[in-house]
Amino acid sequence: MKTPHIPLDAPYSESQRAWLNGFFAGMHTHMIQSSGSVNQVAARVITILYGSQTGNAESVANNAAAVAKAHGLKPVIKGMDEVEIDALAAMEYVLIITSTYGEGDMPDNAQLLWEAACTETAPKLENMKFSVLALGDTSYDLFCQAGKDWDEKLAELGANRIYERTDCDVDYDEPAETWISAVIPHMAEGASTTSAVVDITAQSVEKPKYNRKNPFPAKMLVNRILTGPSSSKETRHYEISIAGSGLSYEAGDALCIVPTNCPVLVTDIIKTLGCNGDEDEPVNGELVALHEALRTQFEIKTPSKELIEEIARRSGDQELNGILESGDKDALSKYLWGRDTLDLLLQFPACEFSASEFIALLKPLQHRAYSISSSSKMYPDAVHLTVASVRYESYNTLHKGVCSTFLADRVDDETDVPCFFSPNKVFRVPEDDNLPMIMVGPGTGLAPFRAFLQERQYKKARGKNWLFFGDRNAATDFMYREELEAYQKSGLLTRLDLAFSRDQEKKLYVQDRMLENGAELYAWLEQGGYFFVCGDAYRMAKDVDKALHDVIAEHGKLNDQQAVEYVNQLKKDKRYVRDVY
């Protein structure tokens, strides 16, 4: 019997539900025996493995499991950090759903399994049937690289690809649904299903009321500057009301803001294109005025790869074309540093674009995710954010961050702040209130740890708390100073180690403070302590990781390999967790 196409979104229509219940009811292989009972035929197990940095891949994995159940399969969902390489070798039907982190890297929870799969002793996987869904962002050079790597590695180890890999850009919902609807029937082909009638409604994943497609129109309650007047940065504290939304969050989650573009930038781009802004252009099946489309629908600050390539082609510019043809990513990054879309249009005025041509080369405007800096136990109707406003001079123009200055400059009492939550189920305060907690959060990386401390305070947790915080200058950049010092005085914050990089001749960073206090840091880990890191992924997180290995090696009297194994065990136990960007 041909398996029907099952759409991902639930609830199902009455006709679909009736058809499917009838379909599964008709697949009984052993009917009622003399005792009146029904024999069950074991359902085929399908393992859904996810590699996720922020929770998107895990969410898609849950959706895939719902559809698998509707097809009579038995889905098992696991994070890749929950699987050993020998267990992977024993799996027969596998779906891999993974995001890509940083510049083509595996997500944190996929790294150990990936390293094991890449060893010379990795087992063969001839009995495995698999397919891969890769989540990524085309603005990065190594688009969906983690998914591509897994797809190639499994095939290299002998696994049988039964459906081609699907690569998703930031708007992953529709391609993910298409992949799930197509791949699950392949996984179910020839399988014996359970004899029980399947309640399709019960199998569906309940989607949150507010999401990327339907954000909650929140209101701003508080917008205040945290940094001093003479600071080289501008960091703000926001309090956003979610009263009446029915939404809830946990410390460690992120709030996603759906911004609009700066009207000045919109006007300048329209002028540079030679348009008037009233041109009606098709956007998502509807005609929208150009000025409104550029303000609300498209990414107009960061130029897309497609726009850069088209400008290079039309201009014939030797330098830009040479960089693109060489494939030198560092050279392209250096060339684009400080330039936005408007800068490129002004630089090459001979490259004329019609409104429709220009829009076709843009990417959709995306939400921005910010670590929440409050505990819902203390603030159930509000969300606090700690956000650095991006402003810089380049090419004789003031450039502004899309979302950071949307919040700072353009939101008032009457303006909606469209938002939704992105859960991070791993980045959580320890369940055991007695365990120590070590937090490394320089700059705005402090945000989730403010929430963690509020959580510990509310719960009257006895566990020790240690915060490493740093920024440029103590006089201007010591955010939440009064709060942190009050926590320290009350005993909630057991230790507060500070590193202000520019207050002395030799720069000082949080990783330096870790090394200075290595003996005690190692002792806290030995007591079952959790180690959390939040902030910059490209330098800080790598430096902190190296310092952690060095501390463990020195004070645990371990060699380099033993230190690596110690840290890997922390990761497996989810006691070393990062929220880095």
C-alpha positions in Angstrom: 0.0 0.0 0.0 1.4 3.4 -0.9 2.2 5.6 2.1 0.4 8.9 2.0 2.1 12.3 2.1 1.8 13.5 5.7 2.2 17.2 6.2 4.3 18.3 9.2 1.9 20.9 10.6 -0.8 19.7 13.0 -3.6 19.4 13.7 -4.6 17.3 10.8 -7.8 17.8 8.9 -10.8 15.5 9.7 -10.4 13.7 6.4 -6.7 13.1 7.0 -7.2 11.9 10.5 -10.0 9.5 9.4 -7.9 8.2 6.5 -4.8 7.7 8.7 -6.6 6.0 11.5 -8.2 3.7 9.1 -4.9 3.1 7.4 -3.2 2.0 10.6 -6.2 0.1 11.8 -6.2 -1.9 8.6 -2.5 -2.9 9.1 -3.2 -5.4 11.9 -1.2 -8.5 11.3 -2.6 -10.5 14.1 -6.2 -9.9 15.0 -8.1 -10.5 18.2 -7.3 -14.0 19.5 -9.6 -16.1 21.7 -8.7 -14.1 24.7 -9.9 -11.0 23.0 -6.5 -9.3 23.1 -4.5 -7.8 20.2 -1.0 -9.0 19.5 1.4 -6.1 18.9 4.0 -6.3 16.2 7.2 -4.5 17.2 7.4 -1.1 15.4 10.6 -0.2 13.5 12.9 2.0 15.6 14.2 5.1 13.9 16.9 7.1 15.7 16.8 10.9 15.3 20.1 12.5 16.2 20.5 16.2 16.5 23.4 18.5 16.8 22.2 21.9 18.1 23.8 25.0 19.5 20.6 27.0 20.1 17.8 24.5 20.0 16.6 24.7 16.4 17.8 21.3 15.3 16.3 19.8 18.5 12.9 21.4 17.6 13.0 19.9 14.1 13.9 16.5 15.5 10.8 16.6 17.7 8.7 17.5 14.6 10.3 14.6 12.7 9.5 12.2 15.6 5.8 13.2 15.5 5.5 12.4 11.8 7.4 9.1 12.3 4.9 8.1 15.0 2.1 8.9 12.6 3.7 6.4 10.2 3.8 3.7 12.8 7.5 4.0 13.5 9.1 4.2 17.0 11.3 7.3 17.0 14.1 7.7 19.5 15.4 11.3 19.8 18.9 11.8 21.1 21.4 14.7 21.2 24.7 13.6 19.6 26.4 14.0 23.0 24.2 11.2 24.3 25.6 8.7 21.8 28.8 6.7 21.9 30.4 5.6 18.6 29.7 1.9 19.3 26.0 2.7 19.9 25.9 4.6 16.5 27.2 1.5 14.8 24.3 -0.5 16.1 21.7 1.8 14.7 19.8 0.7 11.6 17.6 3.6 10.7 19.0 7.1 11.4 18.1 10.7 10.7 20.8 13.3 11.4 19.6 16.9 12.0 22.4 19.3 12.6 23.1 23.0 12.6 26.5 24.5 11.8 28.3 26.6 14.4 30.8 29.3 13.8 32.8 29.0 10.6 31.8 25.5 9.5 32.2 23.8 12.9 30.1 21.1 14.6 27.8 22.3 17.3 29.2 21.7 20.8 27.0 18.7 21.5 28.1 17.0 18.2 31.8 17.5 18.5 32.8 14.4 20.5 30.8 12.0 18.4 32.2 13.6 15.2 35.8 13.2 16.5 35.1 9.5 17.3 33.6 9.0 13.8 36.8 10.5 12.3 39.2 8.1 14.0 40.9 5.2 12.1 39.2 2.8 14.5 35.6 4.1 13.8 33.3 1.1 13.1 31.8 0.4 9.7 28.1 1.3 9.3 27.0 -1.1 6.5 23.7 -1.8 8.3 22.7 1.8 8.6 20.2 3.6 6.4 20.3 7.3 6.9 19.5 10.8 5.7 20.7 14.3 6.8 19.0 17.6 7.3 21.5 20.5 7.5 20.6 23.8 9.1 22.7 26.8 8.2 23.1 30.4 7.0 24.2 31.2 3.4 25.8 34.4 4.7 28.6 32.1 6.0 31.2 30.7 3.6 30.9 27.1 4.9 27.1 26.9 4.6 25.7 23.9 6.3 29.2 22.4 6.6 28.4 20.2 9.7 25.5 18.5 7.8 27.6 18.1 4.7 30.4 16.5 6.8 28.1 14.0 8.5 26.5 13.1 5.2 29.9 12.3 3.6 31.3 10.6 6.7 28.4 8.2 7.2 28.6 7.2 3.5 32.3 6.8 3.8 31.8 4.4 6.7 29.5 2.3 4.6 26.1 3.6 5.6 23.3 3.6 2.9 21.9 7.1 2.1 18.2 6.4 1.4 17.3 10.1 0.8 19.5 13.0 -0.3 20.6 15.6 2.2 18.6 18.8 2.4 20.4 22.1 3.2 18.4 24.8 4.8 19.0 28.5 5.1 17.9 30.5 8.1 14.3 30.2 7.0 14.3 26.5 7.5 10.7 25.7 8.3 9.4 24.8 4.8 12.4 22.9 3.5 12.6 21.0 6.8 8.9 20.1 6.5 9.4 18.9 2.9 12.4 16.8 3.9 10.5 15.2 6.8 7.4 14.5 4.7 9.6 12.8 2.1 12.1 10.9 4.2 9.8 9.3 6.8 8.0 7.2 4.2 11.4 5.9 3.1 12.2 5.0 6.7 8.8 3.3 7.0 9.0 1.3 3.8 8.5 -2.4 4.4 8.2 -2.0 8.1 5.7 -3.8 10.3 3.7 -1.3 12.3 1.9 -1.6 15.6 -1.6 -3.0 15.4 -3.1 -0.3 17.6 -5.1 2.5 16.0 -2.9 5.6 15.9 -4.4 8.8 17.3 -2.8 11.4 14.9 -3.9 14.3 17.1 -1.9 12.8 20.0 1.2 12.4 17.9 1.4 16.0 16.8 3.9 18.4 18.3 2.2 21.4 19.9 3.7 24.5 18.4 4.1 27.6 20.5 1.4 30.2 19.9 4.0 32.8 19.2 7.0 32.1 16.9 9.0 33.5 14.0 6.0 33.6 11.8 3.7 35.0 14.5 5.7 37.0 17.1 4.2 38.4 20.2 3.7 42.3 20.1 5.4 43.1 23.3 5.9 46.5 24.8 9.1 48.2 26.1 9.0 49.0 29.8 12.6 50.1 30.5 15.4 51.3 28.3 18.4 52.6 30.2 22.1 52.9 29.5 24.4 50.7 31.6 27.8 52.1 30.5 29.2 55.4 31.6 29.1 58.6 29.4 32.8 58.3 28.6 32.7 54.6 27.7 33.9 53.5 24.3 30.7 51.4 24.1 27.0 51.8 24.6 25.3 48.9 26.4 21.7 49.1 27.5 19.4 47.3 29.9 15.9 46.6 28.5 12.8 45.3 30.3 10.1 44.1 27.9 6.6 43.2 29.0 5.1 39.8 28.1 2.0 40.3 30.4 -1.1 38.6 29.0 0.8 36.6 26.4 0.7 33.3 28.1 4.4 33.0 27.3 7.0 31.7 29.8 10.8 31.3 29.8 13.6 29.8 31.8 16.9 31.3 32.8 19.3 30.4 30.0 16.8 30.9 27.2 17.0 33.6 24.5 14.5 36.2 23.4 14.3 36.6 19.7 13.4 40.1 18.4 12.0 40.7 15.0 13.3 44.2 14.1 12.6 46.7 11.3 15.3 48.4 9.3 16.4 52.0 9.9 14.2 54.4 7.9 17.2 56.5 7.0 19.0 53.6 5.5 15.9 52.6 3.6 15.5 56.1 2.1 19.2 56.3 1.2 19.1 52.9 -0.6 15.9 53.9 -2.5 17.6 57.2 -3.6 20.7 55.4 -4.7 18.7 52.9 -6.8 17.0 55.9 -8.5 13.5 54.8 -7.3 10.8 56.7 -5.4 9.9 54.0 -2.9 6.2 53.7 -4.1 6.9 51.0 -6.6 4.8 47.9 -5.9 6.9 44.7 -5.8 5.7 41.1 -5.2 6.8 39.9 -1.8 5.5 36.5 -0.5 2.6 36.5 -3.0 1.5 40.1 -2.3 2.3 43.5 -3.8 4.2 45.7 -1.3 5.5 49.2 -1.7 9.3 49.2 -2.1 9.9 51.4 0.9 7.8 49.1 3.1 9.4 46.0 1.7 12.9 47.3 2.5 11.9 48.4 5.9 10.2 45.2 7.1 11.0 42.3 4.8 14.6 42.2 3.7 18.1 42.3 5.1 19.5 45.6 3.7 22.5 46.2 5.9 24.7 43.2 5.3 25.1 42.5 1.6 24.2 39.0 0.5 26.7 36.9 -1.4 24.4 37.1 -4.5 24.4 40.9 -4.4 28.2 41.0 -4.0 28.7 38.6 -6.9 26.3 40.6 -9.1 27.9 43.9 -8.3 31.3 42.3 -9.2 29.9 41.0 -12.5 28.2 44.2 -13.5 31.1 46.5 -12.5 33.9 44.4 -13.8 35.9 45.7 -10.8 39.3 43.9 -11.0 40.0 43.9 -7.3 36.6 42.5 -6.2 36.4 40.0 -9.0 39.9 38.8 -8.2 39.0 38.2 -4.6 35.9 36.3 -5.5 37.7 34.2 -8.1 40.5 33.3 -5.7 38.1 32.0 -3.1 40.2 33.8 -0.4 37.7 34.2 2.4 40.0 36.3 4.6 40.6 38.7 1.7 36.9 39.0 1.1 36.2 39.6 4.8 38.9 42.3 4.9 37.5 43.9 1.7 33.9 44.0 3.1 35.0 45.1 6.6 33.0 48.2 7.5 31.0 48.2 4.3 27.3 47.6 4.1 24.9 47.3 1.2 24.6 51.0 0.7 28.4 51.4 0.7 28.7 48.9 -2.2 25.9 50.6 -4.2 27.6 54.0 -3.8 31.0 52.5 -4.6 29.8 51.2 -7.9 27.2 53.7 -9.2 27.3 52.3 -12.7 25.7 49.1 -11.5 22.1 50.1 -11.9 19.4 47.9 -10.4 15.7 48.0 -10.9 13.6 47.6 -7.7 12.7 44.0 -8.6 16.3 43.1 -9.5 17.6 44.5 -6.2 15.0 42.8 -4.1 15.7 39.4 -5.8 19.3 39.7 -4.6 18.4 40.2 -0.9 17.9 37.8 1.9 14.8 37.9 4.2 15.1 40.1 7.3 15.9 37.8 10.2 15.2 37.9 13.9 18.0 38.5 16.4 18.4 36.3 19.5 19.6 37.8 22.8 20.4 35.9 26.0 17.8 36.7 28.6 19.2 38.5 31.7 16.3 37.8 34.1 14.7 34.9 35.9 11.0 34.3 35.2 10.6 33.2 38.8 11.3 36.8 39.8 9.9 38.5 36.7 7.1 36.3 35.3 5.6 39.2 33.2 8.8 40.7 31.9 12.0 39.8 30.1 15.3 41.6 30.7 17.9 42.0 28.0 21.5 43.3 28.1 22.4 44.6 24.6 25.4 46.4 23.2 24.3 49.0 20.6 26.3 48.7 17.4 27.4 52.1 16.1 30.5 52.9 14.1 31.9 55.3 11.6 33.0 53.9 8.2 33.3 55.3 4.7 32.2 58.7 6.1 28.9 57.3 7.3 27.5 56.3 10.6 26.6 52.6 10.5 24.2 51.1 13.0 23.3 47.6 14.0 19.9 46.5 12.7 18.3 45.2 15.9 20.4 46.9 18.6 19.6 50.4 17.4 16.0 49.4 16.6 15.6 48.7 20.4 17.8 51.7 21.5 16.5 54.4 19.1 13.1 53.6 17.5 11.1 51.7 20.2 8.8 53.9 22.3 5.7 53.3 24.5 3.6 52.9 21.4 5.9 50.7 19.4 5.5 46.9 19.3 8.5 44.8 20.0 7.7 41.6 18.0 9.3 38.7 19.8 9.3 35.0 20.7 11.4 32.7 22.9 14.1 30.3 21.8 14.6 27.7 24.6 18.1 26.4 25.4 17.4 23.2 27.4 21.1 22.6 28.1 22.1 26.0 29.3 20.4 25.8 32.7 21.1 26.4 36.4 22.1 23.0 37.9 19.1 21.0 39.1 20.9 20.2 42.3 20.9 23.5 44.3 23.9 22.4 46.3 26.4 22.1 43.4 28.9 24.8 42.7 28.4 27.0 39.6 31.3 28.8 37.7 30.3 31.4 35.2 32.5 33.1 32.7 30.8 36.0 31.0 32.7 39.1 29.9 30.8 42.0 28.3 27.2 41.2 27.5 28.1 37.6 28.1 27.1 38.5 31.7 23.4 38.5 30.7 22.4 34.9 31.4 24.5 34.8 34.6 22.5 37.7 36.0 19.5 35.5 35.4 21.2 32.5 36.9 22.0 34.4 40.1 18.4 35.6 40.3 17.3 32.0 40.0 19.7 30.8 42.7 18.5 33.7 45.0 14.9 32.8 44.4 15.4 29.1 45.1 17.6 29.9 48.2 20.1 27.5 46.7 23.1 26.6 48.9 25.5 26.0 46.0 28.5 28.2 45.7 28.5 30.7 42.8 31.6 32.1 41.1 31.5 34.8 38.4 34.4 35.8 36.1 33.4 39.1 34.5 35.4 41.6 32.5 35.2 44.5 30.0 37.3 47.4 28.9 37.3 49.9 31.8 36.0 49.5 35.4 34.9 53.1 35.7 32.6 53.0 32.6 31.9 49.4 31.8 31.2 47.6 35.1 27.6 46.7 34.3 25.2 45.9 37.1 28.0 46.8 39.5 25.7 47.6 42.5 23.7 44.3 42.0 26.8 42.2 41.7 28.5 43.7 44.8 25.2 43.3 46.7 25.1 39.6 45.7 28.7 39.3 46.9 28.0 41.0 50.2 25.0 38.8 50.8 27.0 35.7 50.1 25.0 34.6 47.1 28.0 35.4 44.9 30.8 33.5 46.6 33.5 34.9 44.3 33.6 37.7 41.8 36.8 37.9 39.8 37.1 40.9 37.5 39.3 41.6 34.4 39.1 45.1 32.9 41.4 44.9 30.0 42.4 48.5 29.5 42.8 49.6 33.1 46.6 48.7 33.1 49.4 48.6 30.6 49.2 44.9 30.0 45.7 43.8 28.9 44.0 41.4 31.4 41.2 39.0 30.4 38.9 36.5 32.2 41.1 33.6 31.1 44.0 35.2 32.9 41.9 35.3 36.1 41.1 31.7 35.6 44.7 30.7 35.4 45.6 32.8 38.5 42.9 31.0 40.5 43.4 27.6 38.9 43.8 25.6 42.1 40.4 26.7 43.5 38.7 26.5 40.1 39.8 22.8 39.8 38.7 22.1 43.4 35.2 23.4 42.5 35.1 21.2 39.4 36.1 18.2 41.6 33.2 19.1 43.9 30.8 18.6 41.0 30.8 22.2 39.8 29.3 23.3 36.5 31.3 25.5 34.2 29.4 27.9 32.0 30.7 30.3 29.3 28.8 33.0 27.4 30.0 35.6 24.9 32.3 35.9 21.9 32.9 32.6 20.1 35.8 33.5 18.0 38.4 34.6 20.6 37.1 34.7 24.1 35.5 31.2 24.2 38.6 29.6 22.6 40.9 31.3 25.0 38.7 30.3 28.0 38.6 26.7 26.7 42.4 26.6 26.5 42.7 28.0 30.0 40.3 25.4 31.3 42.4 22.6 29.9 45.6 24.2 31.3 44.0 24.5 34.8 42.8 20.9 34.8 46.2 19.6 33.5 48.2 21.6 36.1 46.1 21.2 39.2 44.8 17.7 38.4 48.4 16.6 37.6 47.3 15.3 34.3 49.0 15.1 30.9 47.4 16.9 27.9 45.4 13.8 26.7 44.1 13.2 30.2 43.0 16.8 30.5 41.2 16.5 27.2 39.4 13.4 28.5 38.5 15.2 31.7 37.0 18.2 29.8 35.2 15.7 27.4 33.6 14.1 30.4 32.4 17.5 31.7 30.8 18.0 28.3 29.1 14.6 28.3 27.8 15.3 31.8 26.6 18.7 30.6 28.7 20.3 33.2 30.7 22.3 30.6 28.1 24.3 28.6 28.6 27.3 26.3 26.3 29.9 24.9 28.6 31.6 22.4 28.0 33.6 19.3 
